[in-house]
Amino acid sequence: MMRNKISKLPAIIMKDREVLEDLFKCNPANTIGKSWCIYNPYSDIRSWRGVSVDADGRVFKLDLGGCDDNGNSLFNLNVLPASIGNLEQLKILYLHSNKLSDLPSELGNLRNLTELGLSSNQLKVIPEDIGNLTQLKYLYLYSNELKTIPQKVFDLEKTGALIVKDDEVIYI
């Protein structure tokens, strides 16, 4: 922004940035800070690790999962803030290999989401609102502590892969 004539980011792009900042602030022990310059208002979110934006500058993919060569979580996320539901253009959300134990119901607001990776967390319950993700094609839930999966998840018409393994699902 400093090299062009833009003096202020459009409000919609700022909204996406605010969600990412909220994610950072909700997880003080995370490792996001090593690559996200949230305190620099001129920092371009396109350079932030795990963040992909479209031509309009809107976040369409968040890859905040995975482990390093020693098996340590790359992001160490414990909390997913409710504001995640405000990423209106988000299509892909990978949160595997973190320490999430629950999910906000606002995740169900991500109407454009096609892939959701939640494997290798500490989830015990999947919110019913996941059933609102009508564009969802892939849902990865393995290696959690799930005892139940909401029926609404199985009713999703476009979901071609619901991957649950290593979990003892008692009620479907």
N, C-alpha and C positions, 0 to 999 in steps of 0.2 A: 504494500500500500504506500510505502514511503516514496517509491519511484514513479508512481502514477498520480493521476489527479483525483483519485478517490480519497475523500477525507473521512468517510464514515461507511462502515459496512451496512448493507441493507438489513432491516430489522429481522427478516426471516433467517438470514445467515447467522445473525447474532443469536437468535433463538437456539439454533443448533449448537453454537459454541457454548452458550450458557448451560445446555444439558451436559456437554462434555466437562465443563468446569464443575458442575454439580457432582458428576460421577467421581471426579478427582477428589473433591472435598469430602465426600462421603466415605472415602477409603484412604485414611491418612497413612496406613502402612503399605500402600501399594507402591509399585515401581513405575507407575505412569509418569511421575514427575521427571524421570530421567530423560524423557523425550518430549514431553508436553510443556510448552512455555506458556502456561495459562496466565501468568502474571504480566506478560508482555502483551498489551492490547494490539500490537501489530504482528504478533506471531500468527502465521498462516496455519490453520488446522490441517491443511493438506500435507504438512511436514510432520504431523504428529503420528507416532507409531500406532498402527492398527486402525487408522482413520482413513477412509476413502470417500472422496466427494465427487459429485457429478459436475457437469459443465457449468451449472448454475451455482456451484459452491455449496450445495446441500449434501449432508452426510447420507450416503446410501449403503455404506458397509462399515461395520465395527468388528474388528477381529481382535478381541481382548482376551484371547485364550492361548493356551499352549504352555510348554515347559522348556526350560533350558537343557543343556546337555547333561546336567546333574539331576534332572527330574524336578527341579524347583519351578513353581508357577512363575510365569513371566509378569503377571499383573497383580496377583494376590488380592483380588477383589472379594470383599466380604459383603458388600451392600450394593444393590442395584437401585438407584433412586427412582422414585415415582416419575420424575421428569423424563425418564427414558421414553415414556409414551408420547413425548412431544417431537420425536424425530420422525416427522411425517413421511419422509422419503426413504427411510431405512428399509432396505430389502434383505440384507444379510447381517445377522448378529451372532457372533461366535463368542461364547463365554466359558468354554470348556477349561478344565484344569484350574479353577479358582476355588474359593471357599464360600460360595453362596449357599445359604441355608434356606432362604425363601426368596420369592420373587414378587414384585409389586403387581397388583391387578392391572395397572396402567400399561403393562406389557401388551395387553389385549387391544390397545389403541393403535398398534403398529400395523395398520391395514395393508400396507404394501410388502410386509415381510414374507419372504419366500423360503428362507432358511434360518433355523434357530438351533444353535449348538449349545446345549446345556450339560453335556456329559462331564463326568469327573468333578462334580461339586459335592455338596452335602445336602442336596434338596430332599425334603421329606414329602412335599406336596407340590403339585403343579396347579396354579390358579385356574379356575373355571374359565376365566377371561381369555385364556389361550385359544379357546374355541371360537373367538371372534376373528382370528387370523385367517380369513377366508382365502388368502393367496398362498398360504404356507404349503410348501411342497416337501420339505425335509425337516424333521424334528428329531434331534439326537438327545436322548435322555439317559444313556447308559452310565454305569458307575456312580450312582447316587444312592440315596436311602429311601427310595420311593416305596410306598405301600399301596398307593392308589393312583390311578390316572383318570381324570374326569372324562365321562362319556362324550362330552362335547369335542374332545380331541379326536376321538374316533369318527365323529360325524363330519369332520372337515373333508370336503369333496376333493380338493386338489392335492391333499397330502399323499404323496406316493411312497414315502418312507418314514415310518415311525420306528425308530431304532431304540429298543430298550433291551439291554442285557445286563447281567450281573446284579440286577435288582430283583427283589422278591416282590412282585406286584400281586397283592392279595385280592383286590377288588378292581374290576374293570367295568 
